[in-house]
Amino acid sequence: MSPGDKESERCPIGEASCVRLDELHQARMQISELSEQVHVDSLTGLYNYRHFLQLAEQELERTRRNSQPTALIMVDLDHFKRVNDDWGHEAGNQTLRRCASLIKNELRKIDIPCRYGGEEFALLLPATELPHAVAVANRLRLVIQQSPIEFGDQRFSVTASMGVDVSRKGEDLTPGEFVERADAFLYQAKIGGRNRVCHPDYAAVRPKGQVGREEKDELLRP
């Protein structure tokens, strides 16, 4: 805001407040709320697909410019259609809201949880190596499995399958390519029996110069 704008917003001398400033404040609040609504999924309160693409591009660009990796966890609720078929679509909505809340509560403030579409979520974890991202995914999987959904007088449980991947400096990925990579591991989790986490081999994404545990044991062996 320029000095001229600040000057124009001052109330007349002797008046603690004025109608014009109140209206201006309300208008700014409404603009802020509308801007937030454009980015947020109305059902779950998480960021929506469109905003996910924007945020993913920002994080991937940050990874390209420095040495901090970005991890992506793709989450898909198992047999979600059965929830809708057995309990109704509102029960399905309650399941999505509940799982979104569980996910958000387990992540750091810098992490970015999004509803990717349907019963699928995309979680961006800035400055996160693969082992930590896998640990987060396994923790989320257990939390979802162990947290029953309450709908009216009904109580049921759901599970989730997850695919994890990481982008490192030197890679030139688009958000779509990053999702495809994590989705491939999500597919492995699905065909492997569901309610599990799949990811690349740790050695395949190890930073250059970093020695793995097996190699370290071999080097230290007498």
N, C-alpha and C positions, 0 to 999 in steps of 0.2 A: 504494500500500500504506500503511495507517495505521500509526502508531507501535505500536499494540497488536499488529498483525500481525507487525511486525518483531521485537517482543519475544518473541512466541510461537515465532518461527523460530530463536531462539538455542539453540545446543547447551548441555548442562549444563557447568558450570564444570569445566575440566580436560580436556574432550574436544574435540579439533580438529574432529571431524565427527560426525555422527550419522545413523542410518538414516533417520529421519523427513525430514531435510532432503534427503537423496539422493533419496528417493522423491518428494518434492514437486518437486524440480528436474526429475526425469524426467517427471513428469506434465505440468509446464508445457511442456516440450519437445515432448511428444506432442501437446498441444493446439495448439501453434504449427504443427507439421507438418500436422496435420489441417486447420487453418484455411487453410494455404497450398494444400493439395491441392484444397480446395473451389473455389479461384480459378484453378487452373492446369490447362491441357490436358495430360493425361497423356502424350500422344504427342510433342508438340513442346516442352513446357516453357514455352510462352508462356501468357499469361492467356487464359482461355476466354471464350466469348460472353457468358455471364451477367455476368462481372466486367467485361468491356468496356463493357457498358451502364451499369454503375455508375460506372466511371471516366470515360466519355464525359459523363455527366450532371455530374460534378464539374468537368470541364474547361470545359464549356459554361457552367456557372454562374460559374466564374471569369472567363470571357470577358465574360459579361453585366455583371459587377461592375467590370471594369477595361478598359483599352484594349489588352490583350494578346490577339491572335488565337489561335485553335486550328486547326491544320490536320489533315486526315484523308486518309490514303492507303489506298485499297482495292486489294488485290493479288489477282489470280487467276492461277493457273498455267495456261498454255496447253496444250490437248489433254491434260489430266491423265489422262483415261480411257484414252488410248493407253498410258500407262505401265503402268496396271493390266492392260490387255489383253495387252500385249506381254511384260511382265516379271513380272507377278503383283502381288498386293496388298501383299506385304511390300516389294517394290521401291517401290511407291507410298508406303508408310509411311516408308521410308528417304528418299525424295525430300522428303516433308513435313518430316522432321526436319532434313535438310540445308538446305533453304531457310529454315526457321525460324532455324537457327543463323546463316546468312549475314545474314539481316535483322537479327537482334539485334546482331550484331557491328558493323553499319554505323550503328546508331542511337546517339544520345546517351543518357546515363543517365536524363535526365528524360523521354525519349520512351517511349511505351507500345505495345509490339507485342502483338497478340492474334491467336489463331486464331479467325476469325469462323465458320468451318464448312467442312467438306469441304476443298477445295484453296484456300480464300479466307482472306486475312489482312486485318486492319484495324489500321492504325498511327496512333495519336494523337500529334501533335507539338505540345506546348504552346508558347505564345509564339513562334509561327512564321508568318511571312508566306508568301503563296502562292509567290513566286519561289524561296524557299529550299526549300519543301516539294517543288516540282517538281524542283529540282536533286537533292534526296535521292532522290526516286522514280526519276529517270533513273540515278542511281548504283546504286541497288538493282537496277534492271532489267539493267544491264550486268554487275553482279557475279553475278547468278543465271545469266545467259546464258553467262558465261565460266567457270563453276564446274561441271565435270562431276559427275554423280552416280555414285558407285562402289557397286555391289551385287554381291557375290561377285566373279566374274571378269568381270562386265559393267561397261561404262562408257557412259553416255549423258548427253545434255544436255537441259535444259528451258528454256523462256522464260516470261516473265510479262507480263501486261497490267496497267496501273494507271490508276486514276482518282483525281484529287486535287481537293479543295475546301477552303475555309477559312471559318470562322465568325468574324465580327467583332462588336465591341460594337454593340448596337442591334438585333441579331437575336435572336429568341426561338425557337431551334431545339430540338427534342427529339433525343435520340440517333438515333432512327429516321429522322427527317427529314434529319439530317446525313448518315447513311449513304445515303439515297436520292439525295441530291445527288451525292455522290462516286460512287455506283454508276452514275449516268447517264453520267458521264465514262468510267467503266470500260467500259460498254457501247459507247461510241464507240471506245475503243481496240480492243475485240474486233472490231467490224464494220469497223474501219479496217485490219485486217490482223494484229492481235495484236502482241505484243512491242513495245509502245509505251506512252507516257504521254499521257493527255489531261486537260485542266484548263480552267477558265474563262479567258476573256480577262483579262489582267492589269489592263487599264483598268477592267473591270467590278467588280473587288474592291479597287481602289486606295483607300487611306485618304483621307478628305476633306481637301482642301488640298494633297495631294501631286501634284506635276507629273510626268507621264510623260516618257520620253526623247524621244519624237517632239515633244511639246508644248514641251519645253525647247529642242530644236534649232530649232523654229519661232520661239520667242521670241528666241533669240540670233542668228538669221539677220540679216545687215546689210540 
